[in-house]
């Protein structure tokens, strides 16, 4: 599988909230299905 990163592409972080700036260390991806996994990780860390 070839993953192409586009600097001007859409980046996802696992939340449905739109941010202009993310906290340092935030996990982001241009592959939308992976962003859903980030959301699960965040939820599990809260519990």
PyMOL commands that place a pseudoatom at each C-alpha (Angstrom):
pseudoatom trace, name=CA, resn=UNK, resi=1, chain=A, elem=C, hetatm=0, pos=[0.000, 0.000, 0.000]
pseudoatom trace, name=CA, resn=UNK, resi=2, chain=A, elem=C, hetatm=0, pos=[1.297, 3.449, -0.916]
pseudoatom trace, name=CA, resn=UNK, resi=3, chain=A, elem=C, hetatm=0, pos=[0.406, 6.300, 1.408]
pseudoatom trace, name=CA, resn=UNK, resi=4, chain=A, elem=C, hetatm=0, pos=[0.533, 9.752, -0.141]
pseudoatom trace, name=CA, resn=UNK, resi=5, chain=A, elem=C, hetatm=0, pos=[0.790, 12.735, 2.218]
pseudoatom trace, name=CA, resn=UNK, resi=6, chain=A, elem=C, hetatm=0, pos=[-0.539, 16.050, 0.906]
pseudoatom trace, name=CA, resn=UNK, resi=7, chain=A, elem=C, hetatm=0, pos=[0.615, 19.102, 2.879]
pseudoatom trace, name=CA, resn=UNK, resi=8, chain=A, elem=C, hetatm=0, pos=[-2.504, 20.993, 1.832]
pseudoatom trace, name=CA, resn=UNK, resi=9, chain=A, elem=C, hetatm=0, pos=[-4.793, 17.986, 2.309]
pseudoatom trace, name=CA, resn=UNK, resi=10, chain=A, elem=C, hetatm=0, pos=[-7.415, 17.407, 4.979]
pseudoatom trace, name=CA, resn=UNK, resi=11, chain=A, elem=C, hetatm=0, pos=[-6.052, 16.120, 8.279]
pseudoatom trace, name=CA, resn=UNK, resi=12, chain=A, elem=C, hetatm=0, pos=[-8.168, 14.123, 10.766]
pseudoatom trace, name=CA, resn=UNK, resi=13, chain=A, elem=C, hetatm=0, pos=[-7.639, 13.714, 14.517]
pseudoatom trace, name=CA, resn=UNK, resi=14, chain=A, elem=C, hetatm=0, pos=[-10.527, 11.558, 15.730]
pseudoatom trace, name=CA, resn=UNK, resi=15, chain=A, elem=C, hetatm=0, pos=[-12.971, 14.237, 16.832]
pseudoatom trace, name=CA, resn=UNK, resi=16, chain=A, elem=C, hetatm=0, pos=[-15.872, 15.664, 14.874]
pseudoatom trace, name=CA, resn=UNK, resi=17, chain=A, elem=C, hetatm=0, pos=[-14.914, 19.151, 16.120]
pseudoatom trace, name=CA, resn=UNK, resi=18, chain=A, elem=C, hetatm=0, pos=[-13.006, 21.356, 13.676]
pseudoatom trace, name=CA, resn=UNK, resi=19, chain=A, elem=C, hetatm=0, pos=[-9.782, 22.827, 15.090]
pseudoatom trace, name=CA, resn=UNK, resi=20, chain=A, elem=C, hetatm=0, pos=[-7.349, 25.334, 13.606]
pseudoatom trace, name=CA, resn=UNK, resi=21, chain=A, elem=C, hetatm=0, pos=[-4.611, 24.439, 16.096]
pseudoatom trace, name=CA, resn=UNK, resi=22, chain=A, elem=C, hetatm=0, pos=[-4.006, 21.138, 17.899]
pseudoatom trace, name=CA, resn=UNK, resi=23, chain=A, elem=C, hetatm=0, pos=[-2.148, 20.498, 21.115]
pseudoatom trace, name=CA, resn=UNK, resi=24, chain=A, elem=C, hetatm=0, pos=[1.475, 19.452, 20.700]
pseudoatom trace, name=CA, resn=UNK, resi=25, chain=A, elem=C, hetatm=0, pos=[1.712, 15.662, 20.508]
pseudoatom trace, name=CA, resn=UNK, resi=26, chain=A, elem=C, hetatm=0, pos=[-1.753, 15.228, 18.997]
pseudoatom trace, name=CA, resn=UNK, resi=27, chain=A, elem=C, hetatm=0, pos=[-2.087, 12.279, 16.645]
pseudoatom trace, name=CA, resn=UNK, resi=28, chain=A, elem=C, hetatm=0, pos=[-3.349, 13.212, 13.188]
pseudoatom trace, name=CA, resn=UNK, resi=29, chain=A, elem=C, hetatm=0, pos=[-3.714, 11.413, 9.880]
pseudoatom trace, name=CA, resn=UNK, resi=30, chain=A, elem=C, hetatm=0, pos=[-4.942, 12.044, 6.363]
pseudoatom trace, name=CA, resn=UNK, resi=31, chain=A, elem=C, hetatm=0, pos=[-6.565, 8.599, 6.335]
pseudoatom trace, name=CA, resn=UNK, resi=32, chain=A, elem=C, hetatm=0, pos=[-10.068, 9.157, 7.730]
pseudoatom trace, name=CA, resn=UNK, resi=33, chain=A, elem=C, hetatm=0, pos=[-10.699, 5.524, 8.842]
pseudoatom trace, name=CA, resn=UNK, resi=34, chain=A, elem=C, hetatm=0, pos=[-7.635, 5.715, 11.116]
pseudoatom trace, name=CA, resn=UNK, resi=35, chain=A, elem=C, hetatm=0, pos=[-8.941, 8.862, 12.782]
pseudoatom trace, name=CA, resn=UNK, resi=36, chain=A, elem=C, hetatm=0, pos=[-11.863, 6.833, 14.125]
pseudoatom trace, name=CA, resn=UNK, resi=37, chain=A, elem=C, hetatm=0, pos=[-9.347, 4.602, 15.917]
pseudoatom trace, name=CA, resn=UNK, resi=38, chain=A, elem=C, hetatm=0, pos=[-7.809, 7.669, 17.572]
pseudoatom trace, name=CA, resn=UNK, resi=39, chain=A, elem=C, hetatm=0, pos=[-11.260, 8.521, 18.934]
pseudoatom trace, name=CA, resn=UNK, resi=40, chain=A, elem=C, hetatm=0, pos=[-11.533, 5.065, 20.497]
pseudoatom trace, name=CA, resn=UNK, resi=41, chain=A, elem=C, hetatm=0, pos=[-8.135, 5.425, 22.123]
pseudoatom trace, name=CA, resn=UNK, resi=42, chain=A, elem=C, hetatm=0, pos=[-9.078, 8.796, 23.633]
pseudoatom trace, name=CA, resn=UNK, resi=43, chain=A, elem=C, hetatm=0, pos=[-12.357, 7.376, 24.984]
pseudoatom trace, name=CA, resn=UNK, resi=44, chain=A, elem=C, hetatm=0, pos=[-10.585, 4.398, 26.552]
pseudoatom trace, name=CA, resn=UNK, resi=45, chain=A, elem=C, hetatm=0, pos=[-8.022, 6.665, 28.237]
pseudoatom trace, name=CA, resn=UNK, resi=46, chain=A, elem=C, hetatm=0, pos=[-10.774, 8.657, 29.925]
pseudoatom trace, name=CA, resn=UNK, resi=47, chain=A, elem=C, hetatm=0, pos=[-12.285, 5.529, 31.466]
for i in range(1, 47): cmd.bond("trace and resi %d" % i, "trace and resi %d" % (i + 1))
show_as sticks, trace
zoom trace
